[in-house]
């Protein structure tokens, strides 16, 4: 390989290859720049779930479409969050709905009820009728799990302002469950919901 000074004395060096062709000293820098760009396009391609074609233009177009879709999702979720953060007026409406659920239960003669029957040494069958409130079933299950009960078979039905829960529970630690104590515990949990 030979080195020759560029024409006009501009200070550029050209490399004369084995085949006699001239190469610029910026060639390696340009290759690194293109490689870096290719690597970044590959990284972008891996982040975008749907790429329709593997050329640079469509990768960028698909990324733009995906980003716009994500921005739209963020806006929709933010709007939903704002709706969920209830103002005092909306909370009053929700409490009136709760009153409506209680009135509906009374209208149809449905009473809150807790029934506990022993099935096996550490298995109980529960029948619970409670007022239909937002997330009341979730709170009940969380409280029961916290106290060491495991739901093994559960059926939940809502009708006429009430929730009917029929479930089989076991003691998590294999301990024997007392019917009267469990009934009192459930009634206490329901009062706290």
N, C-alpha and C positions, 0 to 999 in steps of 0.2 A: 504494500500500500504506500502511495506517495502523497505528500502534501504539497499543494501549490497555492500561491497567493492569488487572491481574486483579481479580476481585471479592474483597472482604475485605481488600484491601491486603497480600496475601501476597508481594508483590514479584515475582510472575511476570508476564512480559510475554507477551501474546498478539499474534500478527500477524493482522491482518484482511486476508484475501486479496481478490482482485479479485471473487470471487463471494460475498463476505461471510462466508466460513467462518473459524472460529478455529483457529489452529495453535499448538501448544506450542513453547516455545524448546528443549525436549528432543527435538523431532522429528528434527533433524539428527544429534544424538548417537545416537539409536536407529537411524537409517538406517545410520550408520557401523558401529554394533555388528552389525547384521544383515548388512551387506556383508562385514565381517570374518569373521563366522561362515560365510557362504556361500563365501567364498574358501577358508577352512580346510576346509570340507567338500569342495570341488573338489580341493584338494590331497590329502585323504585318499582320495577316489575314484580319483585317479590312481595312488596307491600300492598299492591293493588290486586284484589282477588280475581277480577275478570279482565284479561288482556285479549283483545280480539285478534291482534296480529303482532308479530315479533319485531317489526321495524321501529325505529326510533320515534317517528312521528305518531304512530298509533299508540305506543306506550305512553307518550306524553298526553295525548288526547284522552286515553282511557283513565289516566291518573287525574286529569282535570275533571272529568265526568264523575269519578269516584269521590273526589274532594268536595265537589258541589253537592253530591248526594249526602255525604257525611254532614256538611254544613246544614243542609235541609233537615236532616234527622236531629241535629243539635237544636235547631230552632223549634222543631215540633216538640221535642222533649222538654225544652225550657218553657214553652207555652203550657204544656201539660202540668209541669211542676208549679207554675204560677197559679193555675186553676186549682191545684190540690191544696196550695197554701191558702186556707180559707180565711176570708175576712170575717169580722164579727157578725156581719149580716148573714153570711153563708153558714157560720156555725149555728146561728139561731134557726136557720132553715133545717140543718141536720138534726138539731135537737127536737124540732117539731116533727121530723120524720120518725125519730125514735119514739116520741109520744104517740105518733100514729101507729107504730108497730105494737106498742103496748095496748093501745085502744083496740086495735084489730084483734089482738089475742083475747082481750076481754069480751069483745063482741061475739066471738065464736066460742067462748067458754073454755078457752085453752089456759091452763094454769101451769106455772113453772113447776117442774117436777124432777126429782132425782131418785132413781131406783137403782139399788145395787144388789146383785144376787151372786152368791158364791158358786162357781162352776167346779173349781178344783182347788187344791191347797193354796196355790199362789196365782190363781186366775179368777177374775171377777167379770161379770157381765154388767154393763152400765146402760141405763136408759136415762137420758137427760133431755128435758124440754126447757129451753131458755128463750128469752126475748131476742128477737133478731136485731143485733147491733153490728156495727162495722167492726170487723176483726175479732168478734167475741169467741168464735171457735178457735182461732189461732192462739189467742191469749189462754184459753182453757187448756189446749194441748201443751203449750209451753210451760204452763204452771204444773201440769201433771208430770211432764218429763223432768222438770226441775226437782219435783218431790220424789222421783224414783219410780214412776209408773211408765210402762211401755205399752203403747197401743199396738195390739196385734191384729185386730180386725175391726174396722170402723165403717159406719155408714152415716152419712149426714144428709138430712132432708130439710128444706125450708118451705114453709107454707103458712099463710095467714098471719104473718108477723112473728112467727115462732121458728126456732131451729130444733129439730129432733135429731139427737145424736144417740146412736146405738153402737156400743163398742165393747170389745173384750180387752181387758188390760191385765198385765202381769207385773209383779214386782221385779224391777231390774236386777236386784241382787238375789233373786230366788227366794226371798222371804215370804212368809205367809201373810196374806192381806186380810184384815178384819173388815167385815161388812159395815158395821156401825161407824167405825172410825173413818172409813173411806167415804161414806155418805156425808158425814159431818164436814169432812175436808172438802168435798166437792161443793157443798152448799156454801162454804166459806169462800171458795174460789169464785163461784158464780156471783156472790154478793159484791166481790171486788172487781168484777168485769164491768 
